[in-house]
């Protein structure tokens, strides 16, 4: 089992860990600050260092409760202690875009009640699809204005955990289709103070001002009652 350090501290750039398994190319660690990908957010990249050796972490994958780090270079043996370092500039850019999408989603939900049908995050842009039939220029302008209002107010963005029971009786999802696996008993929630709260497993900035401003650069019709918004950050 790999302890997921990023769930409580998205700003952790370095960490020490023990190699729990090694297959000659990849290693599983007992703890990691590297996000393994999921929910539209790409996996982190970085490095592992030990005993004067250094390898690039080029990919990550989850297998059950373990996170495997795909390495380019030497591979440490099981039992070795390593120091991990995340490619911070890339991670922070992704965090800003991920939090920007949460503001966007909150704005669309508040203004039009539309839920999310898909999305993707990149270091230089992000996109989100909504169950929405009408996406006029006026609506796009209203969404962008509301998003930037919230960003400019520098609201705190906090992580909290709720029980499965609380999640199921609360308005804590913005997904059109959500189904919790039976083994999930606790749900992680990202809360933008006084504006939005939704279940999420990714990494985020601590305050909305860090997002820096949002521009909707592209809209697409992705089918009946499905509209895409693409954003960049200023």
C-alpha positions as a Markdown table, in Angstrom:
| # | Residue | x | y | z |
|---|---|---|---|---|
| 1 | Unk | 0.0 | 0.0 | 0.0 |
| 2 | Unk | 1.3 | 3.5 | -0.9 |
| 3 | Unk | 0.5 | 6.4 | 1.3 |
| 4 | Unk | -0.7 | 9.3 | -0.9 |
| 5 | Unk | 1.0 | 12.4 | 0.6 |
| 6 | Unk | -0.5 | 14.8 | -2.0 |
| 7 | Unk | -4.0 | 14.2 | -0.7 |
| 8 | Unk | -3.3 | 16.4 | 2.3 |
| 9 | Unk | -0.4 | 18.5 | 1.1 |
| 10 | Unk | -0.4 | 19.5 | -2.6 |
| 11 | Unk | 2.6 | 21.7 | -2.1 |
| 12 | Unk | 5.0 | 18.9 | -1.0 |
| 13 | Unk | 7.8 | 18.9 | -3.5 |
| 14 | Unk | 10.2 | 16.4 | -2.0 |
| 15 | Unk | 9.7 | 13.2 | 0.1 |
| 16 | Unk | 11.5 | 10.2 | 1.4 |
| 17 | Unk | 10.2 | 6.7 | 0.8 |
| 18 | Unk | 11.1 | 3.1 | 0.9 |
| 19 | Unk | 10.9 | 0.8 | -2.1 |
| 20 | Unk | 8.4 | -1.9 | -1.4 |
| 21 | Unk | 8.7 | -3.7 | -4.7 |
| 22 | Unk | 10.9 | -3.5 | -7.9 |
| 23 | Unk | 10.5 | -5.4 | -11.2 |
| 24 | Unk | 13.7 | -4.2 | -12.7 |
| 25 | Unk | 12.1 | -1.2 | -14.5 |
| 26 | Unk | 9.5 | 0.2 | -12.1 |
| 27 | Unk | 9.3 | 0.6 | -8.4 |
| 28 | Unk | 6.4 | 0.7 | -5.9 |
| 29 | Unk | 7.0 | 3.0 | -2.9 |
| 30 | Unk | 5.5 | 3.0 | 0.6 |
| 31 | Unk | 4.7 | 6.7 | 0.3 |
| 32 | Unk | 4.7 | 9.3 | -2.5 |
| 33 | Unk | 3.9 | 12.9 | -3.2 |
| 34 | Unk | 3.6 | 12.1 | -6.9 |
| 35 | Unk | 0.1 | 12.3 | -8.3 |
| 36 | Unk | -0.5 | 9.1 | -10.4 |
| 37 | Unk | -3.1 | 10.6 | -12.7 |
| 38 | Unk | -6.9 | 10.4 | -12.8 |
| 39 | Unk | -10.0 | 12.6 | -13.0 |
| 40 | Unk | -8.6 | 14.5 | -16.0 |
| 41 | Unk | -5.3 | 15.5 | -14.2 |
| 42 | Unk | -2.2 | 14.0 | -15.7 |
| 43 | Unk | 0.4 | 12.1 | -13.7 |
| 44 | Unk | 3.4 | 13.9 | -12.2 |
| 45 | Unk | 6.9 | 13.5 | -13.4 |
| 46 | Unk | 10.1 | 13.9 | -11.4 |
| 47 | Unk | 13.2 | 12.1 | -10.1 |
| 48 | Unk | 14.2 | 9.5 | -7.5 |
| 49 | Unk | 17.6 | 9.7 | -5.9 |
| 50 | Unk | 19.5 | 7.2 | -3.7 |
| 51 | Unk | 23.1 | 6.3 | -2.9 |
| 52 | Unk | 24.5 | 8.7 | -5.6 |
| 53 | Unk | 22.1 | 7.3 | -8.2 |
| 54 | Unk | 19.4 | 9.2 | -10.0 |
| 55 | Unk | 16.5 | 8.2 | -12.3 |
| 56 | Unk | 13.7 | 10.1 | -14.0 |
| 57 | Unk | 10.1 | 9.3 | -13.1 |
| 58 | Unk | 8.5 | 9.4 | -16.5 |
| 59 | Unk | 5.1 | 7.8 | -15.7 |
| 60 | Unk | 3.1 | 6.6 | -12.7 |
| 61 | Unk | 0.4 | 3.9 | -12.5 |
| 62 | Unk | -1.9 | 2.6 | -9.8 |
| 63 | Unk | -2.3 | -1.1 | -9.2 |
| 64 | Unk | -4.6 | -1.7 | -6.3 |
| 65 | Unk | -3.4 | 0.2 | -3.3 |
| 66 | Unk | 0.2 | 0.6 | -4.8 |
| 67 | Unk | 1.6 | 3.4 | -6.9 |
| 68 | Unk | 4.3 | 2.3 | -9.3 |
| 69 | Unk | 6.9 | 4.8 | -10.5 |
| 70 | Unk | 8.1 | 4.1 | -14.0 |
| 71 | Unk | 11.8 | 5.0 | -14.2 |
| 72 | Unk | 14.3 | 6.0 | -16.9 |
| 73 | Unk | 17.7 | 5.0 | -15.6 |
| 74 | Unk | 18.9 | 2.8 | -12.7 |
| 75 | Unk | 16.3 | 1.0 | -10.6 |
| 76 | Unk | 16.6 | 0.8 | -6.8 |
| 77 | Unk | 16.1 | -2.6 | -5.2 |
| 78 | Unk | 13.3 | -3.4 | -2.8 |
| 79 | Unk | 14.1 | -2.1 | 0.7 |
| 80 | Unk | 16.1 | 0.8 | -0.6 |
| 81 | Unk | 15.4 | 4.3 | 0.8 |
| 82 | Unk | 14.9 | 7.0 | -1.9 |
| 83 | Unk | 14.4 | 10.7 | -2.1 |
| 84 | Unk | 11.7 | 11.8 | -4.5 |
| 85 | Unk | 11.4 | 15.2 | -6.2 |
| 86 | Unk | 8.5 | 16.4 | -8.2 |
| 87 | Unk | 8.9 | 18.5 | -11.4 |
| 88 | Unk | 7.4 | 21.4 | -9.5 |
| 89 | Unk | 6.9 | 24.0 | -12.2 |
| 90 | Unk | 4.8 | 21.5 | -14.2 |
| 91 | Unk | 2.9 | 20.4 | -11.2 |
| 92 | Unk | 2.1 | 23.9 | -10.0 |
| 93 | Unk | 0.9 | 24.9 | -13.5 |
| 94 | Unk | -1.4 | 21.9 | -13.4 |
| 95 | Unk | -2.6 | 22.8 | -9.9 |
| 96 | Unk | -3.5 | 26.3 | -11.0 |
| 97 | Unk | -5.5 | 25.0 | -14.0 |
| 98 | Unk | -7.2 | 22.3 | -11.9 |
| 99 | Unk | -8.4 | 24.9 | -9.4 |
| 100 | Unk | -9.4 | 27.2 | -12.3 |
| 101 | Unk | -11.6 | 24.4 | -13.6 |
| 102 | Unk | -13.3 | 24.1 | -10.1 |
| 103 | Unk | -14.1 | 27.8 | -10.2 |
| 104 | Unk | -15.4 | 27.4 | -13.7 |
| 105 | Unk | -17.5 | 24.4 | -12.7 |
| 106 | Unk | -18.9 | 26.2 | -9.7 |
| 107 | Unk | -19.8 | 29.2 | -11.9 |
| 108 | Unk | -21.6 | 27.1 | -14.5 |
| 109 | Unk | -23.4 | 25.1 | -11.7 |
| 110 | Unk | -24.5 | 28.3 | -9.9 |
| 111 | Unk | -25.6 | 30.1 | -13.1 |
| 112 | Unk | -27.2 | 27.3 | -15.1 |
| 113 | Unk | -27.3 | 24.2 | -12.9 |
| 114 | Unk | -25.3 | 22.2 | -15.4 |
| 115 | Unk | -23.2 | 19.1 | -14.4 |
| 116 | Unk | -19.8 | 17.9 | -15.7 |
| 117 | Unk | -19.6 | 15.2 | -18.4 |
| 118 | Unk | -15.8 | 15.2 | -18.9 |
| 119 | Unk | -12.6 | 17.2 | -18.8 |
| 120 | Unk | -8.8 | 17.3 | -19.2 |
| 121 | Unk | -6.0 | 19.3 | -17.6 |
| 122 | Unk | -2.7 | 20.3 | -19.1 |
| 123 | Unk | 0.1 | 22.6 | -17.9 |
| 124 | Unk | -0.9 | 25.3 | -20.3 |
| 125 | Unk | -4.7 | 24.9 | -20.7 |
| 126 | Unk | -7.7 | 22.9 | -19.5 |
| 127 | Unk | -11.1 | 22.0 | -20.8 |
| 128 | Unk | -14.4 | 20.9 | -19.3 |
| 129 | Unk | -17.6 | 19.4 | -20.9 |
| 130 | Unk | -21.0 | 20.2 | -19.5 |
| 131 | Unk | -24.5 | 18.8 | -19.8 |
| 132 | Unk | -25.7 | 22.0 | -21.3 |
| 133 | Unk | -27.7 | 22.7 | -24.5 |
| 134 | Unk | -27.4 | 26.4 | -24.8 |
| 135 | Unk | -24.0 | 28.1 | -24.7 |
| 136 | Unk | -24.5 | 31.5 | -26.2 |
| 137 | Unk | -21.9 | 34.2 | -26.3 |
| 138 | Unk | -23.8 | 35.9 | -23.5 |
| 139 | Unk | -23.6 | 32.8 | -21.3 |
| 140 | Unk | -19.9 | 32.3 | -22.0 |
| 141 | Unk | -19.3 | 36.0 | -21.0 |
| 142 | Unk | -21.3 | 35.5 | -17.8 |
| 143 | Unk | -19.4 | 32.3 | -16.9 |
| 144 | Unk | -16.1 | 34.0 | -17.5 |
| 145 | Unk | -17.1 | 37.1 | -15.5 |
| 146 | Unk | -18.3 | 35.0 | -12.5 |
| 147 | Unk | -15.2 | 32.9 | -12.5 |
| 148 | Unk | -12.9 | 35.9 | -12.5 |
| 149 | Unk | -14.9 | 37.6 | -9.7 |
| 150 | Unk | -14.3 | 34.6 | -7.5 |
| 151 | Unk | -10.7 | 34.3 | -8.4 |
| 152 | Unk | -10.1 | 38.0 | -7.7 |
| 153 | Unk | -11.7 | 37.7 | -4.2 |
| 154 | Unk | -8.7 | 35.4 | -3.1 |
| 155 | Unk | -10.9 | 32.9 | -1.4 |
| 156 | Unk | -9.3 | 30.0 | 0.5 |
| 157 | Unk | -9.3 | 26.6 | -1.1 |
| 158 | Unk | -9.4 | 23.8 | 1.5 |
| 159 | Unk | -9.3 | 20.1 | 1.6 |
| 160 | Unk | -11.6 | 18.2 | 3.8 |
| 161 | Unk | -12.8 | 14.6 | 4.2 |
| 162 | Unk | -16.4 | 13.4 | 4.7 |
| 163 | Unk | -17.9 | 10.0 | 5.3 |
| 164 | Unk | -19.6 | 8.2 | 2.5 |
| 165 | Unk | -22.9 | 8.8 | 4.3 |
| 166 | Unk | -22.4 | 12.5 | 4.4 |
| 167 | Unk | -21.3 | 12.6 | 0.7 |
| 168 | Unk | -24.4 | 10.7 | -0.4 |
| 169 | Unk | -26.8 | 13.0 | 1.4 |
| 170 | Unk | -25.0 | 16.2 | 0.5 |
| 171 | Unk | -24.6 | 18.3 | -2.7 |
| 172 | Unk | -20.9 | 17.5 | -3.1 |
| 173 | Unk | -20.6 | 16.3 | -6.7 |
| 174 | Unk | -20.6 | 18.2 | -10.0 |
| 175 | Unk | -20.5 | 15.1 | -12.2 |
| 176 | Unk | -23.4 | 14.1 | -14.3 |
| 177 | Unk | -22.6 | 10.4 | -13.5 |
| 178 | Unk | -20.9 | 9.4 | -10.3 |
| 179 | Unk | -20.8 | 6.0 | -8.6 |
| 180 | Unk | -18.7 | 5.3 | -5.5 |
| 181 | Unk | -17.0 | 1.9 | -5.4 |
| 182 | Unk | -18.3 | -0.2 | -2.4 |
| 183 | Unk | -14.9 | -0.1 | -0.7 |
| 184 | Unk | -14.9 | 3.7 | -0.4 |
| 185 | Unk | -15.9 | 4.9 | 3.0 |
| 186 | Unk | -14.3 | 8.4 | 3.0 |
| 187 | Unk | -14.5 | 11.0 | 0.3 |
| 188 | Unk | -12.1 | 13.9 | -0.2 |
| 189 | Unk | -13.7 | 17.3 | -0.9 |
| 190 | Unk | -12.2 | 20.4 | -2.3 |
| 191 | Unk | -14.0 | 23.5 | -1.0 |
| 192 | Unk | -13.7 | 27.0 | -2.3 |
| 193 | Unk | -14.8 | 29.0 | 0.7 |
| 194 | Unk | -18.4 | 30.4 | 0.3 |
| 195 | Unk | -18.6 | 29.3 | -3.3 |
| 196 | Unk | -18.3 | 25.6 | -4.2 |
| 197 | Unk | -17.5 | 22.2 | -2.7 |
| 198 | Unk | -17.1 | 19.0 | -4.7 |
| 199 | Unk | -15.5 | 15.6 | -4.4 |
| 200 | Unk | -12.1 | 15.5 | -6.0 |
| 201 | Unk | -8.8 | 13.5 | -5.7 |
| 202 | Unk | -6.4 | 15.9 | -7.4 |
| 203 | Unk | -4.0 | 18.7 | -6.4 |
| 204 | Unk | -5.0 | 22.3 | -6.0 |
| 205 | Unk | -3.7 | 25.7 | -5.0 |
| 206 | Unk | -4.4 | 27.2 | -1.6 |
| 207 | Unk | -6.2 | 30.4 | -2.7 |
| 208 | Unk | -8.1 | 31.4 | -5.7 |
| 209 | Unk | -5.8 | 34.4 | -6.4 |
| 210 | Unk | -3.0 | 31.9 | -7.2 |
| 211 | Unk | -5.1 | 30.9 | -10.3 |
| 212 | Unk | -4.3 | 34.3 | -11.7 |
| 213 | Unk | -7.3 | 35.0 | -14.0 |
| 214 | Unk | -9.2 | 32.9 | -16.4 |
| 215 | Unk | -10.1 | 33.3 | -20.1 |
| 216 | Unk | -12.5 | 31.1 | -22.0 |
| 217 | Unk | -10.7 | 30.7 | -25.4 |
| 218 | Unk | -12.8 | 28.1 | -27.1 |
| 219 | Unk | -16.2 | 26.5 | -27.1 |
| 220 | Unk | -17.3 | 23.4 | -28.9 |
| 221 | Unk | -20.5 | 21.5 | -29.5 |
| 222 | Unk | -19.8 | 17.9 | -28.4 |
| 223 | Unk | -23.2 | 16.5 | -29.2 |
| 224 | Unk | -26.8 | 16.8 | -28.0 |
| 225 | Unk | -26.8 | 18.7 | -24.6 |
| 226 | Unk | -23.0 | 18.6 | -24.3 |
| 227 | Unk | -20.9 | 21.7 | -24.6 |
| 228 | Unk | -17.1 | 22.1 | -24.1 |
| 229 | Unk | -15.3 | 25.1 | -22.7 |
| 230 | Unk | -11.5 | 25.5 | -23.0 |
| 231 | Unk | -9.6 | 27.9 | -20.7 |
| 232 | Unk | -6.2 | 29.4 | -20.3 |
| 233 | Unk | -4.9 | 31.3 | -17.3 |
| 234 | Unk | -3.4 | 34.8 | -17.3 |
